[in-house]
């Protein structure tokens, strides 16, 4: 079955909703993060890849704001100045408010949204939406923002307007990803290095949606803030947890109570691991990268405690079946596992993981593959 592109879906919804062609269509990708989990709000590096499933925003000029999405099919007016809830329209309104600050928002628009990304699967569907919306709406207003500007608008929309306590990884890769590369993003400095990465990745969805704005994620952020405050008692110059070196860990372990010490252990080890992984990738050493993925998962499991049994099972099984490595990607507490495997083992491995998962958990997981693709872009309006 051929999948319709998100751009085509958004355009045809625009046609049927507004009886018109959109003026602008923009799309942005979801992402998997290879390494650097829970480091982006601790000043550490991340190593995400833009994936081939995208969200499209189609927009046409109007005096009011009317929106529709393939997710719920309903057409509705939105008041971008009213208090924001947590629905997808809040993310759109957040983008408009942030674009206004740059003088880059239209006065109104008719908008449709379509996506080929699973929602809430830890693959960054919200950043795909905010980045694509920032691009489409700013173009509609006659402005061409740079990818870093689009990432910042999208981050501010989610973080400041909607109130999701995310870091900057997702919006950055959705805006700045490039085909055939992973993005080493140093969140403390904003520095970006593109590392060639053309291998196929498998995404195994646990089917358990994570809840980013609530629960575990916010609790871990609080724990990291608390740990940073305590570390500053002996390291007053410490700006971020990721500045601690592996050599500092024994001292930190002595000083911090449980579970804060374990959280910091993860951040410090993950920071080092992410930079080593970028070097392994640059050297084309997928076997080494795979080992680091597994070590990263183990650290999330024991020290950060953000994995779930379904993900642990997929990682263990994939490695037993000869994968280079696998890891729960994204915030955690649900979501998807990313698997990297030698080409000659992929077919059997995927079939066996699916079978084992079904036997164990009573349902078939969704599994699909992707390669690193490009970040946000304007699409020609499909006919
Ligand atoms: C979510 C957040 C990101 C990052 C990851 C965990 O995806 O949006 O900013 O914190 O979790 O690495």
Boltz pocket constraint, residues with backbone or C-beta under 6 A from the ligand:
constraints:
  - pocket:
      binder: B
      contacts: [[A, 36], [A, 37], [A, 38], [A, 39], [A, 40], [A, 41], [A, 122], [A, 165], [A, 166], [A, 167], [A, 168], [A, 169], [A, 170], [A, 212], [A, 330], [A, 331], [A, 332]]
      max_distance: 6.0
